[in-house]
């Protein structure tokens, strides 16, 4: 029987990773990720899982170490946050170019400066174009499920790409939630041992991470882009298999009471559940509103997002990060790009919210939505919701 | 050694660009970058071998008669051999 417990989400993520028969993990502590690494280290030290835990001296070393280990065919894991992710940045596109199935948990936290340890999405957004599969979770259960699924997706023979699971720092990582761990036997069945396409071994030497000049670089990047785009098919297959085995369904774009709604609100990450309460409240008052939740950030689900949003007259996109001097929040930019070629597209509003851990409440959502309903929101630009003026 | 083909299209890029054939870097003839080639004047050469020692490509070798020559498949024309040759037996000549 699946085990249902109350547990801090960061610890639950480590427990879930511990169910995945990993061979090696390298994690450097950083708030609010640290509890993931600490608990994983405990599991190894207590002999509960048979893996190497490498205590590296930085996040740059953590990602580099798991790349090396992954090259030998090992199943590997790391986790980080904010500045740690920024320090890893140099290595991230190398990992995807080498097509190594790394799995990384990200406890999303604002990047400095000013120094701030609380949640927003400004750490993952600069990593957007590094060629990783990027998923967002909304609660502790999803953090467990997607952490386990990630190994299967990343290691699939038609994928072979690194993957990151975005878990809002503090808002999720430090919450104690009721969660259910899948049976170990079923996880073993779901997640067979990794079969790598090439391994570093003295008996059959290969070179990984070789040099390439302009005569091959374009073709190599095209191949990487196609691999990332076509990983969506495998992600969908894995989610289908998960639903059959464990009864919980996942989609690239999920909706909440969105049928026939004239105004759709789009969220990514933990604030989706807060938005649900705002939708309930507004629908009870007779407003035609619904919620859309983006789970798959990369590869961006263009077809799915179009299918959902094209039914609405207006869409309010919320972003937990700023693209400074750009077109608004990064999510809004992608949504607009996805709909640009459609002739009867909805009007899109952009709100930046919840920066550096500022609370996002039900009242914030009802406030933002009412502003759009009343025609007071500015469609020509993006707004910093709740900024003091 | 596999037969040299033209550059592959993107569909044929090996996953992760893994090089499965050890030593295949020798198939890459870096001598194609060269703008100048070293030319030995064996009248001046004293067979000291300093060109052989300093060549960063390892492409200078000694011939049976004791003089030296460069493998032009890999000589990039850097001129280090010419610079180090104290009897001034090596001239760098523009490639046609």
Contacts between the chains, C-beta under 8 A, distances in Angstrom:
chain1	res1	chain2	res2	distance
A	97	B	16	7.1
A	97	B	17	7.1
A	98	B	16	4.7
A	98	B	17	7.5
A	99	B	15	5.1
A	99	B	16	3.5
A	100	B	16	7.1
A	160	B	15	5.9
A	160	B	16	6.9
A	197	B	15	5.2
A	197	B	16	7.3
A	197	B	18	7.4
A	198	B	15	7.6
A	198	B	16	7.1
A	198	B	18	4.4
A	198	B	20	6.8
A	205	B	22	4.5
A	206	B	18	5.3
A	206	B	19	6.2
A	206	B	20	5.4
A	206	B	22	7.4
A	207	B	18	6.9
A	207	B	19	3.7
A	207	B	22	7.5
A	208	B	16	6.5
A	208	B	18	5.6
A	208	B	19	7.9
A	209	B	17	7.9
A	210	B	17	6.0
A	210	B	19	5.2
A	212	B	17	6.5
A	215	B	7	5.2
A	216	B	7	6.2
A	216	B	8	7.7
A	216	B	13	7.6
A	218	B	10	7.8
A	219	B	7	7.3
A	219	B	8	6.7
A	219	B	9	6.4
A	219	B	10	4.0
A	219	B	13	5.6
A	220	B	10	7.5
A	220	B	13	5.5
A	220	B	17	5.9
A	222	B	10	4.1
A	223	B	10	4.7
A	223	B	11	7.5
A	223	B	13	4.2
A	226	B	10	7.3
